[in-house]
Every structure is written in structure tokens, then in C-alpha cells.
Amino acid sequence: MGPTIPTRVLDWPAEAAVYPGDGVRGFSAHGSNLALDFHGDPATAELAVFSDGNHHMALEACVRAFVEATPGVADVFYTTTPPGLLVDALRGDGLALGNLRITRKPDVFIGPSNILDGLAADGFVNTHTAFAQSQGTVLLVRKGNPKAITGLSDLLSDDVILTCSNPQTETASFAVYREAVSLLAHDAGMDEQAIIGKLSTAGPTTVHSQLIHHREVPELIASGQADCAVIYYHLALRYSRIFPELFEFIDIGGLVLGDTESRHPFTRYHIGLVGDGGSSGEAFVSFMQQDLAKALYQAHGLRPL
């Protein structure tokens, strides 16, 4: 594992296809100059991948394995942000990351099917295929579970501050979380509208992320600004692995116990070439459908297809 990148609350492990050497100067500060979801060198990388972000830990493992297995590819520039802004960057003139401009366009695009369908309709992508999916939703809490949360019913307490992705800026993940609590509340005989209302409406007992919930939500909980998050199982698994002293998660609806009758909505991840994919895009799309990539996604709590 590479160096860590400190923020005010969490020391995130570095993520990249190739970690920078000692000759590369580190420079980051939370609130002014910090970029966690842009990886690699856009100027020199042989492959550029634009991807939605919640499966970033599995994607990192795959781009590292791809570089190791592919002669002629020394680096991959890849992003792991909400897909909407990446679509705008592809259709427009690139990205502005603070005062830094990135004009590199992707060779490969990864995201939900509706995003790839839109790119295909506009001629950016010819075809796309699903290669993995999420497994379901759990509750993330601070280590030791100080509010003694055991299930969805506890989230309705005024003593519990809830957090999840923002309904306006991360519509795809929020829709999954909303559906999950609705279905599981129904199965448990709870008031569905009450739990949906609390999840959806920011206020004294609900805090939404601003833009990138897979970074912001754990920081909200670690800093004490929230008590519990409704979040993808694979993200909760990631946080409990890299910050075991800070987080644990609670099964809801029998997901972790393997209850095949449990109704957990999921996100399916699609991949497609942008244009001709450049010199390495086709090889990467093929790699992401091979056994090694499937095993890496499964190791990070996702389900390969």
C-alpha cells in the first residue's frame, strides 16, 4: 500500500495504478488543495478511464493489475467521481479541479447503464456491457456503536443523526439507498414514508454529503457530525478494513448473513470504449471481464458478472 493522504479527520490510503516515486513532491491540504478521486498523470498515461466512484477500491486493484500485466502501459489516469460531471467533461472541454484544468478525455467510460446509454445515443460509446454490481446496503456507525443502533427502526430516533449521499448531486446512489430503506422497512412492518422522509430531508437529524459521498460520509461519522450512514455494503467493508479503529457496520435485511430472500436493490456497473479506445482501451475493457478482475471485485465486496 502506498502513502497516506491526510485530511482533517481521516488518513486516506493513496490510490493509483502506479504510486509516485520519491522524486514526486506531495502537496495536499483539506479545504484548499486536496484531490482524492483523480489518479495518475493525465499528461503521460497510456490509458485514461472515467469511472463513477463508489467502487473505487476495486477499480484501483484492477488498474494496478492491468499495468502489471500489460506491456507498453506504464500508467493509467483514472477518475472516481459522480458520473454526471464526467459526462459533462467528455462532452465539453474537460474538467476544472480548482484552478487546475484537465483536458484529457477518456478512452474508457465506466458507470451505470443509463449513463452509458446516454453516451451511446450521442455517439461517444458504441457498445457497453455490465461487468459487476453492488450487493446491497448496510448501516455504517462509529466503532463501538455508541448509539446502540441495531436496525432501521433506530434511525427514526431524534437522537440519531443520519447521513447518506446527496439527493441532488448523487442521484444514482441516493436512489438505491432510498429504495433499500423503503423495501426493508416494508418487510419489517415499519412506516416506510417516515424513514424515507428522514433520509431525504436535510435538517437537524439528517446530514447529506455535498458531492462525493464515498469520501464525505465516513468523515461525517468519524468527526461526530453524524451517527449512522445508509451506505453500500462494499463501501462499509472498505472503511472497516482501512480504518478498523473507527468504523463498524450493521447488517440489515440479512445481507451479510446471505439471506437469499432479502430484497436489496443494487447498482450494476457498465464499461464501454469511448471512440476507438485509443491504444489500450480495448485491452482494458477485455481485462475487466476476465477472471482476475472478477476476483478483485469480489474481494472488495462486490459481485462480478
C-alpha positions as CSV (number, residue, x, y, z in Angstrom):
1,M,0.0,0.0,0.0
2,G,1.2,3.5,-0.8
3,P,1.5,6.6,1.4
4,T,-1.5,8.1,3.1
5,I,-3.2,11.4,2.3
6,P,-4.3,13.2,5.5
7,T,-7.5,15.2,5.8
8,R,-8.9,16.8,8.9
9,V,-10.3,13.5,10.1
10,L,-9.1,10.5,8.1
11,D,-5.7,9.5,6.6
12,W,-6.8,8.0,3.3
13,P,-4.5,5.5,1.7
14,A,-3.1,6.6,-1.7
15,E,-4.8,5.2,-4.7
16,A,-3.2,4.9,-8.2
17,A,-2.3,2.5,-10.9
18,V,1.3,3.3,-10.1
19,Y,2.3,5.0,-6.9
20,P,4.6,8.1,-7.4
21,G,8.3,7.6,-6.6
22,D,10.3,9.5,-4.1
23,G,11.1,12.2,-6.6
24,V,7.5,13.3,-6.7
25,R,6.7,16.0,-4.2
26,G,3.5,15.5,-2.1
27,F,1.2,18.5,-1.6
28,S,-2.3,18.4,-0.2
29,A,-4.4,20.1,2.4
30,H,-8.1,19.6,3.2
31,G,-10.2,22.6,2.3
32,S,-7.7,24.1,-0.1
33,N,-5.7,21.6,-2.2
34,L,-6.8,18.0,-1.9
35,A,-7.7,15.6,-4.7
36,L,-8.6,12.1,-3.7
37,D,-10.5,10.9,-6.8
38,F,-8.2,11.8,-9.6
39,H,-5.4,9.3,-10.0
40,G,-2.3,9.2,-12.1
41,D,-0.7,11.5,-14.7
42,P,-3.2,12.7,-17.3
43,A,-0.4,14.1,-19.5
44,T,1.6,10.8,-20.0
45,A,-0.7,7.9,-19.0
46,E,-1.2,5.4,-21.9
47,L,-4.8,4.9,-20.8
48,A,-7.5,7.2,-19.4
49,V,-10.6,5.9,-17.6
50,F,-13.5,7.9,-16.4
51,S,-15.5,6.0,-13.8
52,D,-18.1,6.5,-11.2
53,G,-16.6,6.3,-7.8
54,N,-18.3,4.1,-5.2
55,H,-16.3,1.0,-6.4
56,H,-13.0,2.9,-6.4
57,M,-11.2,0.4,-4.2
58,A,-11.9,-2.5,-6.6
59,L,-11.1,-0.3,-9.7
60,E,-7.7,0.6,-8.2
61,A,-6.8,-3.0,-7.7
62,C,-7.8,-3.7,-11.3
63,V,-5.8,-0.8,-12.9
64,R,-2.8,-1.8,-10.9
65,A,-3.1,-5.4,-12.1
66,F,-3.7,-4.2,-15.6
67,V,-0.5,-2.2,-15.6
68,E,1.5,-5.2,-14.3
69,A,0.0,-7.5,-16.9
70,T,0.2,-5.2,-20.0
71,P,3.5,-4.4,-21.6
72,G,3.5,-0.9,-23.0
73,V,1.2,0.5,-20.4
74,A,3.2,2.2,-17.6
75,D,0.4,4.2,-16.1
76,V,-3.4,4.7,-16.1
77,F,-5.1,8.1,-15.4
78,Y,-8.5,7.4,-13.9
79,T,-11.2,9.3,-12.1
80,T,-13.7,8.0,-9.4
81,T,-16.3,10.8,-9.1
82,P,-20.1,11.0,-9.6
83,P,-20.6,10.2,-13.3
84,G,-22.6,13.3,-14.2
85,L,-19.6,15.7,-14.1
86,L,-17.5,13.2,-16.1
87,V,-20.2,13.1,-18.8
88,D,-20.1,16.9,-19.0
89,A,-16.3,16.8,-19.2
90,L,-16.4,14.3,-22.0
91,R,-19.0,16.3,-24.0
92,G,-17.3,19.6,-23.2
93,D,-13.8,20.9,-22.7
94,G,-12.6,18.8,-19.8
95,L,-12.6,19.3,-16.0
96,A,-11.6,22.2,-13.7
97,L,-10.2,20.9,-10.4
98,G,-9.9,24.1,-8.5
99,N,-7.5,26.1,-10.6
100,L,-6.1,23.0,-12.3
101,R,-7.5,22.2,-15.8
102,I,-7.6,18.6,-17.0
103,T,-8.4,18.4,-20.8
104,R,-7.5,14.7,-21.1
105,K,-10.5,12.8,-22.5
106,P,-11.3,9.2,-21.6
107,D,-10.5,6.1,-23.6
108,V,-12.9,4.0,-21.5
109,F,-16.0,5.1,-19.5
110,I,-17.5,3.2,-16.5
111,G,-20.8,3.9,-14.9
112,P,-24.5,2.9,-14.5
113,S,-26.3,1.7,-17.6
114,N,-28.3,4.9,-18.0
115,I,-25.1,6.9,-18.2
116,L,-23.6,4.7,-20.9
117,D,-26.9,4.5,-22.8
118,G,-26.8,8.3,-23.0
119,L,-23.2,8.3,-24.2
120,A,-24.1,5.7,-26.8
121,A,-27.1,7.7,-28.0
122,D,-24.8,10.7,-28.5
123,G,-22.2,8.7,-30.4
124,F,-19.4,8.7,-27.8
125,V,-19.7,5.0,-27.0
126,N,-20.6,2.3,-29.4
127,T,-21.5,-0.6,-27.1
128,H,-21.2,-1.2,-23.4
129,T,-21.5,-4.2,-21.1
130,A,-22.1,-4.9,-17.4
131,F,-19.2,-6.4,-15.5
132,A,-20.0,-6.1,-11.8
133,Q,-22.7,-5.0,-9.4
134,S,-23.1,-4.0,-5.8
135,Q,-24.6,-6.4,-3.3
136,G,-26.7,-4.3,-1.0
137,T,-26.9,-1.8,1.7
138,V,-25.8,-1.7,5.4
139,L,-25.6,0.8,8.3
140,L,-22.2,2.3,9.0
141,V,-21.5,3.5,12.6
142,R,-18.6,4.5,14.7
143,K,-16.6,1.8,16.3
144,G,-18.3,0.5,19.4
145,N,-21.7,1.7,18.1
146,P,-22.2,4.4,20.8
147,K,-25.9,4.9,19.9
148,A,-26.6,1.2,20.1
149,I,-28.2,1.1,16.6
150,T,-29.4,-2.4,15.7
151,G,-31.6,-1.8,12.7
152,L,-33.7,0.6,10.6
153,S,-36.2,1.4,13.3
154,D,-33.4,3.0,15.4
155,L,-32.8,5.5,12.6
156,L,-36.1,7.2,13.3
157,S,-35.0,8.3,16.8
158,D,-34.4,12.0,17.1
159,D,-31.2,11.1,19.0
160,V,-29.7,9.6,15.8
161,I,-28.2,11.8,13.2
162,L,-28.4,10.1,9.8
163,T,-26.2,10.6,6.7
164,C,-26.2,9.4,3.1
165,S,-25.4,10.7,-0.4
166,N,-27.0,13.9,-1.6
167,P,-30.3,13.5,-3.4
168,Q,-29.5,16.3,-5.9
169,T,-25.8,15.8,-6.6
170,E,-25.6,11.9,-6.4
171,T,-28.9,10.9,-7.7
172,A,-27.9,7.3,-8.6
173,S,-26.6,6.2,-5.2
174,F,-29.3,8.1,-3.3
175,A,-32.0,6.3,-5.4
176,V,-30.5,2.9,-4.4
177,Y,-30.4,3.9,-0.7
178,R,-34.0,5.3,-0.8
179,E,-35.3,2.1,-2.4
180,A,-33.3,-0.1,0.1
181,V,-34.8,1.6,3.2
182,S,-38.3,1.6,1.6
183,L,-38.2,-2.1,0.8
184,L,-36.6,-3.2,4.0
185,A,-38.9,-1.0,6.1
186,H,-41.9,-2.5,4.4
187,D,-40.6,-6.0,5.1
188,A,-40.1,-5.1,8.7
189,G,-43.6,-3.6,9.1
190,M,-42.2,-0.1,9.6
191,D,-43.5,3.2,8.4
192,E,-41.9,3.5,5.0
193,Q,-42.6,7.1,4.5
194,A,-41.2,8.1,7.8
195,I,-37.8,6.5,7.1
196,I,-37.8,7.8,3.5
197,G,-38.7,11.3,4.8
198,K,-35.8,11.3,7.2
199,L,-33.3,10.0,4.7
200,S,-34.4,12.5,2.0
201,T,-34.7,15.8,4.0
202,A,-31.7,17.6,5.4
203,G,-32.2,19.0,8.8
204,P,-31.2,18.7,12.5
205,T,-31.2,14.9,12.3
206,T,-30.1,14.3,8.7
207,V,-26.8,15.4,7.0
208,H,-26.2,14.8,3.3
209,S,-22.8,14.7,1.6
210,Q,-22.1,17.6,-0.7
211,L,-20.7,15.9,-3.8
212,I,-18.7,12.6,-3.2
213,H,-20.3,10.6,-0.5
214,H,-17.8,7.8,-0.6
215,R,-15.3,10.3,1.0
216,E,-17.6,12.6,2.8
217,V,-19.9,10.2,4.7
218,P,-17.2,8.4,6.6
219,E,-15.6,11.8,7.6
220,L,-19.0,13.0,8.8
221,I,-19.3,9.9,11.1
222,A,-15.6,10.0,12.2
223,S,-15.9,13.7,13.1
224,G,-19.1,13.1,15.1
225,Q,-21.3,15.2,12.8
226,A,-23.4,12.1,12.1
227,D,-24.1,8.8,14.0
228,C,-25.1,6.4,11.2
229,A,-25.0,6.1,7.4
230,V,-27.1,4.2,5.0
231,I,-24.4,3.0,2.6
232,Y,-23.3,0.3,0.1
233,Y,-22.0,-2.8,1.8
234,H,-18.8,-2.7,-0.2
235,L,-18.1,0.9,1.0
236,A,-18.7,0.0,4.6
237,L,-16.4,-3.1,4.2
238,R,-13.7,-0.8,2.8
239,Y,-13.9,1.7,5.7
240,S,-13.9,-1.1,8.3
241,R,-10.8,-2.6,6.7
242,I,-8.7,0.6,6.3
243,F,-9.9,2.3,9.4
244,P,-10.7,-0.6,11.8
245,E,-10.3,1.5,14.9
246,L,-13.0,4.0,13.6
247,F,-15.8,2.1,11.9
248,E,-18.1,-1.0,12.0
249,F,-21.2,-1.8,10.1
250,I,-24.6,-3.4,10.9
251,D,-26.4,-5.9,8.7
252,I,-29.9,-5.0,7.6
253,G,-32.3,-7.4,5.9
254,G,-30.0,-10.4,6.1
255,L,-27.5,-9.2,3.5
256,V,-24.2,-10.2,5.3
257,L,-25.8,-13.4,6.5
258,G,-26.5,-14.4,2.9
259,D,-30.3,-14.3,3.2
260,T,-31.4,-15.0,-0.4
261,E,-34.9,-13.8,0.3
262,S,-33.7,-10.4,1.3
263,R,-34.7,-7.6,-1.1
264,H,-31.6,-5.4,-1.6
265,P,-31.6,-3.1,-4.7
266,F,-28.2,-2.9,-6.4
267,T,-26.2,-0.8,-8.8
268,R,-24.8,-2.5,-11.9
269,Y,-21.6,-1.2,-13.4
270,H,-21.1,-1.0,-17.2
271,I,-18.0,-0.4,-19.2
272,G,-17.5,0.8,-22.8
273,L,-14.9,2.2,-25.2
274,V,-15.0,5.9,-26.0
275,G,-14.5,6.1,-29.7
276,D,-11.9,3.6,-30.7
277,G,-10.5,3.4,-27.1
278,G,-7.0,4.6,-28.1
279,S,-4.1,2.2,-27.9
280,S,-5.1,0.4,-24.7
281,G,-8.8,0.8,-24.2
282,E,-9.9,-2.4,-25.8
283,A,-7.4,-4.4,-23.8
284,F,-8.6,-2.8,-20.6
285,V,-12.3,-3.5,-21.4
286,S,-11.4,-7.1,-22.0
287,F,-9.3,-7.3,-18.8
288,M,-12.2,-6.0,-16.8
289,Q,-14.3,-9.0,-17.9
290,Q,-11.6,-11.6,-17.1
291,D,-11.3,-13.9,-14.0
292,L,-8.7,-11.7,-12.3
293,A,-10.8,-8.6,-12.4
294,K,-13.8,-10.6,-11.2
295,A,-11.8,-11.9,-8.3
296,L,-10.6,-8.5,-7.3
297,Y,-14.1,-7.0,-7.3
298,Q,-15.4,-10.0,-5.3
299,A,-12.6,-9.5,-2.8
300,H,-13.8,-5.9,-2.2
301,G,-17.4,-7.0,-1.5
302,L,-18.9,-6.6,-5.0
303,R,-20.5,-9.2,-7.2
304,P,-18.8,-9.9,-10.6
305,L,-21.0,-10.7,-13.5
